[in-house]
Amino acid sequence: MDSMNKSLSDTEVEIAHQTTPPNFLTARKKRRRDEDSERIGKKTSELANLKEKMKNMFLSLMNSQNLEFQKNASILKEIQKTN
């Protein structure tokens, strides 16, 4: 019966007060320089160029595949007619 009345919490309450609170300091954000802005702008344009090249490459690949599929479809129709 005594065990039901006991608390499950830590009996040494003083331990919680021995630790120091954390420092809530953060690094300040620095202002960007003009060189940084130019470099970021250059990288953005390079990325846009790369995206455009990749898009064109995929479009040409898809076009060539569509032509190949059409050719194969016509060949399959001819084979079906002969069988």
N, CA, C and O atoms as a printed pandas DataFrame, in Angstrom:
     atom_number atom_name residue_name chain_id  residue_number  x_coord  y_coord  z_coord
0              1         N          MET        A               1    0.803   -1.183    0.000
1              2        CA          MET        A               1    0.000    0.000    0.000
2              3         C          MET        A               1    0.851    1.254    0.000
3              4         O          MET        A               1    0.464    2.268   -0.581
4              5         N          ASP        A               2    2.033    1.196    0.660
5              6        CA          ASP        A               2    2.913    2.358    0.697
6              7         C          ASP        A               2    3.456    2.705   -0.677
7              8         O          ASP        A               2    3.642    3.882   -0.986
8              9         N          SER        A               3    3.710    1.713   -1.499
9             10        CA          SER        A               3    4.283    1.965   -2.824
10            11         C          SER        A               3    3.323    2.726   -3.724
11            12         O          SER        A               3    3.765    3.411   -4.646
12            13         N          MET        A               4    2.054    2.626   -3.487
13            14        CA          MET        A               4    1.084    3.352   -4.308
14            15         C          MET        A               4    1.076    4.843   -3.992
15            16         O          MET        A               4    0.696    5.645   -4.846
16            17         N          ASN        A               5    1.478    5.226   -2.814
17            18        CA          ASN        A               5    1.484    6.625   -2.412
18            19         C          ASN        A               5    2.771    7.336   -2.791
19            20         O          ASN        A               5    2.847    8.562   -2.714
20            21         N          LYS        A               6    3.781    6.585   -3.199
21            22        CA          LYS        A               6    5.076    7.190   -3.522
22            23         C          LYS        A               6    5.062    7.777   -4.926
23            24         O          LYS        A               6    4.393    7.267   -5.825
24            25         N          SER        A               7    5.796    8.834   -5.089
25            26        CA          SER        A               7    5.907    9.490   -6.387
26            27         C          SER        A               7    6.998    8.819   -7.210
27            28         O          SER        A               7    7.976    8.323   -6.651
28            29         N          LEU        A               8    6.841    8.798   -8.530
29            30        CA          LEU        A               8    7.853    8.214   -9.413
30            31         C          LEU        A               8    8.898    9.235   -9.838
31            32         O          LEU        A               8    9.801    8.898  -10.604
32            33         N          SER        A               9    8.802   10.470   -9.366
33            34        CA          SER        A               9    9.744   11.506   -9.780
34            35         C          SER        A               9   11.063   11.367   -9.037
35            36         O          SER        A               9   11.170   10.600   -8.081
36            37         N          ASP        A              10   12.066   12.116   -9.484
37            38        CA          ASP        A              10   13.392   12.084   -8.877
38            39         C          ASP        A              10   13.328   12.703   -7.480
39            40         O          ASP        A              10   12.727   13.761   -7.290
40            41         N          THR        A              11   13.944   12.046   -6.518
41            42        CA          THR        A              11   13.883   12.556   -5.148
42            43         C          THR        A              11   14.875   13.678   -4.908
43            44         O          THR        A              11   14.686   14.473   -3.987
44            45         N          GLU        A              12   15.925   13.763   -5.707
45            46        CA          GLU        A              12   16.921   14.815   -5.528
46            47         C          GLU        A              12   16.562   16.000   -6.415
47            48         O          GLU        A              12   16.977   16.067   -7.571
48            49         N          VAL        A              13   15.813   16.904   -5.886
49            50        CA          VAL        A              13   15.336   18.057   -6.636
50            51         C          VAL        A              13   16.473   19.031   -6.926
51            52         O          VAL        A              13   16.406   19.771   -7.907
52            53         N          GLU        A              14   17.495   19.047   -6.110
53            54        CA          GLU        A              14   18.606   19.987   -6.258
54            55         C          GLU        A              14   19.425   19.725   -7.526
55            56         O          GLU        A              14   20.093   20.640   -8.008
56            57         N          ILE        A              15   19.396   18.527   -8.073
57            58        CA          ILE        A              15   20.178   18.191   -9.269
58            59         C          ILE        A              15   19.747   19.052  -10.450
59            60         O          ILE        A              15   20.581   19.458  -11.259
60            61         N          ALA        A              16   18.484   19.325  -10.552
61            62        CA          ALA        A              16   17.976   20.117  -11.672
62            63         C          ALA        A              16   18.522   21.536  -11.654
63            64         O          ALA        A              16   18.661   22.149  -12.713
64            65         N          HIS        A              17   18.835   22.073  -10.482
65            66        CA          HIS        A              17   19.325   23.448  -10.374
66            67         C          HIS        A              17   20.835   23.543  -10.533
67            68         O          HIS        A              17   21.366   24.652  -10.596
68            69         N          GLN        A              18   21.539   22.432  -10.601
69            70        CA          GLN        A              18   22.992   22.452  -10.717
70            71         C          GLN        A              18   23.454   22.686  -12.150
71            72         O          GLN        A              18   24.578   23.142  -12.361
72            73         N          THR        A              19   22.637   22.392  -13.114
73            74        CA          THR        A              19   23.039   22.593  -14.506
74            75         C          THR        A              19   22.816   24.041  -14.902
75            76         O          THR        A              19   21.891   24.694  -14.419
76            77         N          THR        A              20   23.659   24.531  -15.773
77            78        CA          THR        A              20   23.528   25.923  -16.219
78            79         C          THR        A              20   22.563   25.986  -17.392
79            80         O          THR        A              20   22.498   25.050  -18.188
80            81         N          PRO        A              21   21.827   27.053  -17.507
81            82        CA          PRO        A              21   20.903   27.178  -18.641
82            83         C          PRO        A              21   21.686   27.393  -19.936
83            84         O          PRO        A              21   22.796   27.925  -19.901
84            85         N          PRO        A              22   21.132   26.992  -21.062
85            86        CA          PRO        A              22   21.849   27.150  -22.341
86            87         C          PRO        A              22   21.926   28.613  -22.758
87            88         O          PRO        A              22   21.069   29.424  -22.406
88            89         N          ASN        A              23   22.959   28.928  -23.509
89            90        CA          ASN        A              23   23.096   30.266  -24.088
90            91         C          ASN        A              23   22.272   30.324  -25.359
91            92         O          ASN        A              23   22.426   29.475  -26.238
92            93         N          PHE        A              24   21.424   31.285  -25.464
93            94        CA          PHE        A              24   20.586   31.417  -26.641
94            95         C          PHE        A              24   21.129   32.498  -27.573
95            96         O          PHE        A              24   20.389   33.385  -27.999
96            97         N          LEU        A              25   22.397   32.423  -27.882
97            98        CA          LEU        A              25   23.024   33.381  -28.786
98            99         C          LEU        A              25   23.003   32.822  -30.197
99           100         O          LEU        A              25   23.236   31.631  -30.404
100          101         N          THR        A              26   22.731   33.659  -31.140
101          102        CA          THR        A              26   22.751   33.236  -32.538
102          103         C          THR        A              26   23.696   34.133  -33.315
103          104         O          THR        A              26   23.966   35.268  -32.924
104          105         N          ALA        A              27   24.187   33.611  -34.407
105          106        CA          ALA        A              27   25.070   34.404  -35.262
106          107         C          ALA        A              27   24.242   35.421  -36.026
107          108         O          ALA        A              27   23.137   35.128  -36.482
108          109         N          ARG        A              28   24.784   36.600  -36.156
109          110        CA          ARG        A              28   24.042   37.635  -36.877
110          111         C          ARG        A              28   24.189   37.414  -38.373
111          112         O          ARG        A              28   25.193   36.877  -38.843
112          113         N          LYS        A              29   23.191   37.829  -39.098
113          114        CA          LYS        A              29   23.235   37.698  -40.548
114          115         C          LYS        A              29   23.998   38.879  -41.124
115          116         O          LYS        A              29   23.744   40.035  -40.784
116          117         N          LYS        A              30   24.929   38.563  -41.992
117          118        CA          LYS        A              30   25.747   39.615  -42.586
118          119         C          LYS        A              30   25.135   40.095  -43.889
119          120         O          LYS        A              30   24.434   39.359  -44.584
120          121         N          ARG        A              31   25.416   41.328  -44.191
121          122        CA          ARG        A              31   24.937   41.929  -45.432
122          123         C          ARG        A              31   25.766   41.383  -46.588
123          124         O          ARG        A              31   26.986   41.254  -46.481
124          125         N          ARG        A              32   25.102   41.066  -47.686
125          126        CA          ARG        A              32   25.821   40.554  -48.854
126          127         C          ARG        A              32   26.584   41.670  -49.539
127          128         O          ARG        A              32   26.149   42.821  -49.587
128          129         N          ARG        A              33   27.705   41.303  -50.053
129          130        CA          ARG        A              33   28.504   42.260  -50.818
130          131         C          ARG        A              33   28.103   42.196  -52.277
131          132         O          ARG        A              33   27.429   41.260  -52.705
132          133         N          ASP        A              34   28.520   43.194  -53.036
133          134        CA          ASP        A              34   28.179   43.242  -54.455
134          135         C          ASP        A              34   28.772   42.061  -55.211
135          136         O          ASP        A              34   28.140   41.523  -56.120
136          137         N          GLU        A              35   30.000   41.651  -54.832
137          138        CA          GLU        A              35   30.627   40.516  -55.521
138          139         C          GLU        A              35   29.809   39.250  -55.310
139          140         O          GLU        A              35   29.654   38.443  -56.226
140          141         N          ASP        A              36   29.289   39.079  -54.107
141          142        CA          ASP        A              36   28.466   37.902  -53.830
142          143         C          ASP        A              36   27.216   37.906  -54.690
143          144         O          ASP        A              36   26.830   36.870  -55.232
144          145         N          SER        A              37   26.584   39.059  -54.818
145          146        CA          SER        A              37   25.368   39.160  -55.629
146          147         C          SER        A              37   25.666   38.851  -57.089
147          148         O          SER        A              37   24.891   38.162  -57.753
148          149         N          GLU        A              38   26.793   39.362  -57.591
149          150        CA          GLU        A              38   27.169   39.096  -58.986
150          151         C          GLU        A              38   27.449   37.614  -59.189
151          152         O          GLU        A              38   27.042   37.029  -60.192
152          153         N          ARG        A              39   28.149   37.009  -58.228
153          154        CA          ARG        A              39   28.487   35.587  -58.345
154          155         C          ARG        A              39   27.217   34.736  -58.316
155          156         O          ARG        A              39   27.090   33.776  -59.075
156          157         N          ILE        A              40   26.292   35.089  -57.447
157          158        CA          ILE        A              40   25.035   34.345  -57.370
158          159         C          ILE        A              40   24.240   34.525  -58.652
159          160         O          ILE        A              40   23.643   33.571  -59.151
160          161         N          GLY        A              41   24.227   35.746  -59.191
161          162        CA          GLY        A              41   23.529   35.995  -60.452
162          163         C          GLY        A              41   24.130   35.198  -61.592
163          164         O          GLY        A              41   23.408   34.680  -62.444
164          165         N          LYS        A              42   25.465   35.098  -61.611
165          166        CA          LYS        A              42   26.146   34.325  -62.653
166          167         C          LYS        A              42   25.792   32.843  -62.535
167          168         O          LYS        A              42   25.530   32.180  -63.539
168          169         N          LYS        A              43   25.787   32.329  -61.310
169          170        CA          LYS        A              43   25.449   30.918  -61.108
170          171         C          LYS        A              43   24.002   30.645  -61.497
171          172         O          LYS        A              43   23.687   29.584  -62.034
172          173         N          THR        A              44   23.125   31.606  -61.223
173          174        CA          THR        A              44   21.722   31.438  -61.583
174          175         C          THR        A              44   21.559   31.364  -63.089
175          176         O          THR        A              44   20.787   30.545  -63.589
176          177         N          SER        A              45   22.283   32.217  -63.824
177          178        CA          SER        A              45   22.179   32.184  -65.283
178          179         C          SER        A              45   22.800   30.906  -65.842
179          180         O          SER        A              45   22.295   30.348  -66.816
180          181         N          GLU        A              46   23.887   30.439  -65.235
181          182        CA          GLU        A              46   24.489   29.176  -65.669
182          183         C          GLU        A              46   23.521   28.015  -65.438
183          184         O          GLU        A              46   23.411   27.113  -66.269
184          185         N          LEU        A              47   22.827   28.045  -64.312
185          186        CA          LEU        A              47   21.850   27.001  -64.020
186          187         C          LEU        A              47   20.698   27.043  -65.018
187          188         O          LEU        A              47   20.225   26.000  -65.469
188          189         N          ALA        A              48   20.250   28.241  -65.359
189          190        CA          ALA        A              48   19.167   28.376  -66.341
190          191         C          ALA        A              48   19.611   27.838  -67.696
191          192         O          ALA        A              48   18.831   27.179  -68.384
192          193         N          ASN        A              49   20.868   28.113  -68.091
193          194        CA          ASN        A              49   21.392   27.589  -69.356
194          195         C          ASN        A              49   21.451   26.063  -69.328
195          196         O          ASN        A              49   21.088   25.403  -70.302
196          197         N          LEU        A              50   21.905   25.515  -68.220
197          198        CA          LEU        A              50   21.982   24.058  -68.093
198          199         C          LEU        A              50   20.591   23.433  -68.179
199          200         O          LEU        A              50   20.402   22.411  -68.839
200          201         N          LYS        A              51   19.624   24.050  -67.511
201          202        CA          LYS        A              51   18.250   23.539  -67.568
202          203         C          LYS        A              51   17.727   23.549  -68.995
203          204         O          LYS        A              51   17.087   22.592  -69.431
204          205         N          GLU        A              52   17.993   24.618  -69.719
205          206        CA          GLU        A              52   17.521   24.725  -71.104
206          207         C          GLU        A              52   18.176   23.663  -71.984
207          208         O          GLU        A              52   17.508   23.050  -72.817
208          209         N          LYS        A              53   19.479   23.442  -71.802
209          210        CA          LYS        A              53   20.182   22.415  -72.580
210          211         C          LYS        A              53   19.615   21.027  -72.285
211          212         O          LYS        A              53   19.400   20.228  -73.197
212          213         N          MET        A              54   19.375   20.750  -71.007
213          214        CA          MET        A              54   18.834   19.439  -70.639
214          215         C          MET        A              54   17.425   19.263  -71.201
215          216         O          MET        A              54   17.068   18.184  -71.673
216          217         N          LYS        A              55   16.639   20.317  -71.148
217          218        CA          LYS        A              55   15.278   20.257  -71.682
218          219         C          LYS        A              55   15.303   19.958  -73.176
219          220         O          LYS        A              55   14.536   19.125  -73.658
220          221         N          ASN        A              56   16.182   20.635  -73.908
221          222        CA          ASN        A              56   16.306   20.397  -75.351
222          223         C          ASN        A              56   16.784   18.977  -75.636
223          224         O          ASN        A              56   16.318   18.331  -76.575
224          225         N          MET        A              57   17.714   18.501  -74.821
225          226        CA          MET        A              57   18.232   17.151  -75.015
226          227         C          MET        A              57   17.119   16.115  -74.822
227          228         O          MET        A              57   16.988   15.185  -75.617
228          229         N          PHE        A              58   16.324   16.280  -73.770
229          230        CA          PHE        A              58   15.232   15.340  -73.525
230          231         C          PHE        A              58   14.164   15.421  -74.609
231          232         O          PHE        A              58   13.606   14.399  -75.008
232          233         N          LEU        A              59   13.878   16.623  -75.085
233          234        CA          LEU        A              59   12.891   16.766  -76.155
234          235         C          LEU        A              59   13.351   16.064  -77.428
235          236         O          LEU        A              59   12.561   15.388  -78.087
236          237         N          SER        A              60   14.625   16.223  -77.776
237          238        CA          SER        A              60   15.127   15.558  -78.983
238          239         C          SER        A              60   15.125   14.039  -78.807
239          240         O          SER        A              60   14.836   13.304  -79.751
240          241         N          LEU        A              61   15.442   13.575  -77.614
241          242        CA          LEU        A              61   15.401   12.141  -77.340
242          243         C          LEU        A              61   13.975   11.607  -77.458
243          244         O          LEU        A              61   13.750   10.545  -78.038
244          245         N          MET        A              62   13.023   12.342  -76.912
245          246        CA          MET        A              62   11.624   11.907  -76.991
246          247         C          MET        A              62   11.127   11.911  -78.432
247          248         O          MET        A              62   10.382   11.015  -78.830
248          249         N          ASN        A              63   11.524   12.899  -79.210
249          250        CA          ASN        A              63   11.112   12.947  -80.616
250          251         C          ASN        A              63   11.660   11.756  -81.390
251          252         O          ASN        A              63   10.943   11.139  -82.178
252          253         N          SER        A              64   12.928   11.434  -81.165
253          254        CA          SER        A              64   13.509   10.292  -81.873
254          255         C          SER        A              64   12.851    8.985  -81.432
255          256         O          SER        A              64   12.663    8.081  -82.247
256          257         N          GLN        A              65   12.501    8.880  -80.154
257          258        CA          GLN        A              65   11.812    7.674  -79.685
258          259         C          GLN        A              65   10.420    7.564  -80.296
259          260         O          GLN        A              65    9.989    6.470  -80.660
260          261         N          ASN        A              66    9.713    8.686  -80.411
261          262        CA          ASN        A              66    8.384    8.659  -81.026
262          263         C          ASN        A              66    8.461    8.199  -82.474
263          264         O          ASN        A              66    7.617    7.424  -82.924
264          265         N          LEU        A              67    9.463    8.666  -83.206
265          266        CA          LEU        A              67    9.640    8.222  -84.591
266          267         C          LEU        A              67    9.909    6.721  -84.645
267          268         O          LEU        A              67    9.375    6.013  -85.499
268          269         N          GLU        A              68   10.734    6.253  -83.735
269          270        CA          GLU        A              68   11.058    4.825  -83.683
270          271         C          GLU        A              68    9.813    3.998  -83.341
271          272         O          GLU        A              68    9.598    2.936  -83.926
272          273         N          PHE        A              69    9.009    4.470  -82.415
273          274        CA          PHE        A              69    7.773    3.762  -82.055
274          275         C          PHE        A              69    6.802    3.710  -83.227
275          276         O          PHE        A              69    6.175    2.679  -83.470
276          277         N          GLN        A              70    6.676    4.807  -83.948
277          278        CA          GLN        A              70    5.781    4.832  -85.107
278          279         C          GLN        A              70    6.245    3.842  -86.169
279          280         O          GLN        A              70    5.440    3.135  -86.774
280          281         N          LYS        A              71    7.556    3.806  -86.385
281          282        CA          LYS        A              71    8.107    2.873  -87.367
282          283         C          LYS        A              71    7.846    1.432  -86.933
283          284         O          LYS        A              71    7.454    0.596  -87.748
284          285         N          ASN        A              72    8.062    1.146  -85.660
285          286        CA          ASN        A              72    7.828   -0.209  -85.153
286          287         C          ASN        A              72    6.351   -0.580  -85.221
287          288         O          ASN        A              72    6.014   -1.729  -85.509
288          289         N          ALA        A              73    5.477    0.374  -84.962
289          290        CA          ALA        A              73    4.039    0.098  -85.021
290          291         C          ALA        A              73    3.622   -0.265  -86.436
291          292         O          ALA        A              73    2.827   -1.185  -86.628
292          293         N          SER        A              74    4.146    0.441  -87.429
293          294        CA          SER        A              74    3.785    0.121  -88.812
294          295         C          SER        A              74    4.333   -1.247  -89.216
295          296         O          SER        A              74    3.669   -1.986  -89.944
296          297         N          ILE        A              75    5.519   -1.588  -88.760
297          298        CA          ILE        A              75    6.096   -2.903  -89.052
298          299         C          ILE        A              75    5.257   -4.003  -88.400
299          300         O          ILE        A              75    5.015   -5.044  -89.011
300          301         N          LEU        A              76    4.815   -3.776  -87.166
301          302        CA          LEU        A              76    3.976   -4.768  -86.486
302          303         C          LEU        A              76    2.645   -4.962  -87.203
303          304         O          LEU        A              76    2.147   -6.085  -87.281
304          305         N          LYS        A              77    2.066   -3.893  -87.723
305          306        CA          LYS        A              77    0.810   -4.012  -88.472
306          307         C          LYS        A              77    1.010   -4.844  -89.731
307          308         O          LYS        A              77    0.153   -5.655  -90.081
308          309         N          GLU        A              78    2.132   -4.650  -90.411
309          310        CA          GLU        A              78    2.435   -5.438  -91.612
310          311         C          GLU        A              78    2.591   -6.913  -91.256
311          312         O          GLU        A              78    2.117   -7.788  -91.981
312          313         N          ILE        A              79    3.256   -7.180  -90.140
313          314        CA          ILE        A              79    3.446   -8.566  -89.706
314          315         C          ILE        A              79    2.101   -9.204  -89.371
315          316         O          ILE        A              79    1.864  -10.364  -89.707
316          317         N          GLN        A              80    1.216   -8.448  -88.709
317          318        CA          GLN        A              80   -0.105   -8.980  -88.369
318          319         C          GLN        A              80   -0.917   -9.282  -89.618
319          320         O          GLN        A              80   -1.667  -10.258  -89.643
320          321         N          LYS        A              81   -0.781   -8.465  -90.652
321          322        CA          LYS        A              81   -1.517   -8.698  -91.897
322          323         C          LYS        A              81   -1.043   -9.972  -92.581
323          324         O          LYS        A              81   -1.848  -10.710  -93.148
324          325         N          THR        A              82    0.252  -10.231  -92.530
325          326        CA          THR        A              82    0.782  -11.420  -93.197
326          327         C          THR        A              82    0.436  -12.692  -92.439
327          328         O          THR        A              82    0.349  -13.761  -93.044
328          329         N          ASN        A              83    0.239  -12.604  -91.151
329          330        CA          ASN        A              83   -0.105  -13.802  -90.356
330          331         C          ASN        A              83   -1.560  -13.967  -90.407
331          332         O          ASN        A              83   -2.096  -14.904  -89.816
